[in-house]
Structure formats: C-alpha cells, structure tokens
C-alpha cells in the first residue's frame, strides 16, 4: 500500500474529492440532484452556507452572504476536499471571490461550462440556459463565470412553473418529481421551438439534473448541468490508471 503522511492537521478523514456548498434551504432533493449524495459514484462532502436562503441569494443578491460563503468554503478546504462546487447556479455571484481566496479549484456554478460549450459549437449556434428563475439571473452572474456578451445565449426559466415554484423556490415541503419533469421538458421544448439554432442546453439549477435525460430525449440536444461539471472535475482530480491490452 505504500507510506502515507498526514496532509493537514485539520483533516481527520480522507477520501472525499469534492466539497459542495449548499444553501440553507429545506425541500426534497431527489437522486440526480446535487443535494443528494447518492447522485455520485464517489464520496462528496456537504457544507451548509449559514443563513444563505434562496431569497437572499436569488432575489436580494445580498453581498453580506460573501462572508458565510467564504467561511464555509474555507472549512471544506481545511477538511481536506480537493475542489469545491456549489448547489445553485446563482452562486456565480461569489465565484471570483471564493476562488481567489482558496488554494484548491472552485467551481460554484454550472454556468461556468457555457464558455467551453460556446467553443465547441458552430458559430451559428446558440446555448439554451434553463434557470430556476430567469428574472433573477443578471449580467453580473454571467460576467463572473466568463459569459461575455459575444456568447449567444437563450434564457428560459422555471419561475412560472407551478410545481417547481412551490416546491423549490417557495419550499412548500413536498416535491412532485414527475410534475417537475413535465414542466422542465415543456420549457425546453418551447425554447428550442422558438430558437431552432440552439446547439446545446445548460441547466443552471442544481434541482434540474434529474430530468436531463428526459430533456435530451425531448429536444435532441446535448444537456449540460452541475453533474456533468462535477464529474468532469472529479475525473481530473482523481485519475485512474488505464487497463487494457495491445
């Protein structure tokens, strides 16, 4: 097995590559959601950002949240994770500050994938973004993750979908996953029908990956989300030797 040494005096356990900052909210997180640990086939570690409610992050864009975000991220770093992600695309608000303050990779928003996707699509194609609340997504969020004005995006939101709004945005306490799947598929279909030049879709919201397969089946486009991003980074952090033959 070899010889190992203590990595950090603040670290009493090992084997968690990804740390996840999660909002101080309460609603069911089904498999496929970033907030459900069984979504991943590797260990992850969660840290609640104290008092970071959905309202304070999405609607108020409260700059005072930076301190609890920093504190939670530094705790995860001290606990030994190798990189830190988020569980809400609107955490883009603090991407730059948190990344600059830590010594490990930080990728708080699924929207960080948009510049990459732009480069792999035809110049005539657009990127569709489905957000939890399109009315709350601003140019500041885009700028913080490298989405420049020259990147053509089409934005749609879930804020007017009854079950999603009540279950997630308003935290009613229950969640009808089948109904939300129908809602997000309908939003994706309407978006693609209105803009047939959409070449790929990005799900901003960490609650939407459970429905990525259904979205793809309905619109026939690549679908990127938090899970594609987290798996990509994990693969870079924890490389495995190749097995095969010549």
N, C-alpha and C positions, 0 to 999 in steps of 0.2 A: 504493500500500500504506500510505502514511502514515508518520509518525515514531514510533518506539518507544523506550522507555527501559529501562534495567536495573531490574528490580523489587527484587531483593535481591542483595547482594554474594555471598551464599552460594549463589546459584542460577546454575548454568552451563548449564541446558537448560530448555525450556519445552514447554507443550502437554499436560501431564498434570493433569487436573482433580481426579481422585480418588486419594488415597493410601490404601492398605489395610494395616492391621496384621494380620500373620498369625502363627499360633502356631509355635513351634519343634517341628514335628512332621513326620513323613515317611509319606505314603500317597498313592496316585494321586488327583489332582484332575481329574476328567473335565470336558469342556465343560459349562457351566452352573453349575459350582462357582465360588465366589468366588475360589478359589485358582488358577483357570485364566484367564489374561489374554484368551484368545480368546472367553471368555464375553461380553465387552463390545465394542461397536462404537465405542469411544473409548479412548484410551490411559489406562492406570492405572499406578500405581507401588506396588510392594510394599516392605514393611519387616518383617523377622522380629523379633519381640519375643524378645530373647535369654533362653534358659532358661525360656521360658513354655511348658511342656509341657501336654498335655491333662490329665494327672493333677493338676498343680499348680493349674490354673485351675478345672477342673470338680470334682474331688474334695476337694482340700485348701483351695480358695478362699484361696490364700496371699496375705496382704496385702503381703508383700515384693515381689510382682510389680508393684506400683504404680510403683516406680522404673523398671524397664525399659520399662514401658508408656509412662510419661511421656517417657523418653529417645527411644524410637522415634517417638512422635508428634511431638515437637519436631524431630527430624531430618527427618521428612516435611514439616513446615511450612517448615523452612528451605530445603528442596529445591524449594519452590515450588508444591506442590499447593494446591488451593483448598478442599478439605474432606477429612476423614479418616473412614474407616469401619473396620470390623473384619471378621474372617473366622471369627467364632464368636459365637453369640448370648450365650454366658456372659461375654463381655467387658462385658456390662451391669454387672458388678461394679465397673468403673472408669469408667463413663460420666460421672458427675458430676465426678470429679476431673480427668480429662483434658480435658473440655470447658471447665472453669473455668480451666485452665492455658494454653489456646491462644487464638489470635486468629482462628481460622477455624472453621467449623462442624465438629462432631464427632458422629458417629452410629455408635457401635460395635456396636450390637445390632439385629437385625431386630425385636426385641420393642418397639422404640420406635414401631412402627406400630400397636400394639394400642390405645392411647387414641384415635387417629384412627379406626380401624375401628369401635370401640365407638360413636362418634358418628354413623357413617353407617348403622348397623344399627338395626333396630327394637328398642325397649326389651325386647321379649320374646325376643330372640335372643342367643345366646352366641358366644364366639370360641373356636374349637378351636386349641390350640397343640400342634404336634408337635415334641418336643425330642430332641436326641441322647441325653439321659439325664434323664428326668423326675424321678428321685430326687435329682438334684443341683441342680435348679432351686429356688431359695428365695424367700422374701418379700423378701429384700434385693435380689435381681436385679430383681424386679418393681417395687419401690419406686424403684430408681434410674432406671427408664425411664418412670415415671409410671403404672404399672399399679396403680391403687388398689383397695381391697377391694370397691368397689361395681361394678367391671367384671367381669361374669360370664365366666369362662374355664373351658374344659375341657382338661385337660392329659393328653397321651399321650406315650410315649417309645419310643425305638428301642433302648434298652439291652438288651432281651431278644431282639432280632432277631439271629440268629447271624452272618450275613454282615456286617451293619453293625457289630456289636460287635467282631468280629475285625478287620475291615478298617480301621475308623476309630478306635474307642476303644482298641483294642489294637495298632493299627499293624502288622499281620502282613506288610505289604509288597505284597500284591496286593488287588485290589478287583473283585468281580463286579458290574458295574453293573446287569445285568439282574436279578440276585437281589435287590439292594437295592431296585430299583424295585418288585418284587413285595412285598417286606417293608413298605415305607412305604405303598404303596397299601392293603395289608391293614390296617395300623394306622389309616389314615384312615377306611376303611370301618367298622371296628369302632367307632371313636369316634363317627361320625355315626349308626350304628345305635343306639348306646347313648344318644345325645343328639341327637335329630332337630331340636332347636331351634338347632343350630349354624348360624350365618349366614355364617361365613367361617372360613378356616383360615390360620394363620400358621406358617410353618416357621422354627423358631428356629435350626436348624442350617444352616450355610453349605454343607454337603455335600448338602443335600436339594433345592435348586432344580432340578437336572437332571431331577427326577421330578415337578415341579409340574404339568406338562401331564397326565401320567398320573393324578395325584391328582385333578385337576379333572374329567377325563373320568369317573372312577370315582364321585365323590361329588356333582358338580354344584354346587360352591360356589366363590366367589372364593378364590384362593390367593395369599397374600402371602408374600414371603420377602426375603432380602437383595438379590436382583436388582431387585425392584420398588422397594425403598427406594433403592438406589444410582442407578438410572436416574432416579428422581424428583428426587433432589438434583442429579445431574449436569445435568438439564434446567434447573433453576433457576440453576445456576452458569454455564452456557454457553448463553445464549439465542440463538436464530437468528431473523432477520427472516422474517416470513411472506411467502409467494409466492402470488399468486392474481390474481383479476380481479373486477371489479364489472359 
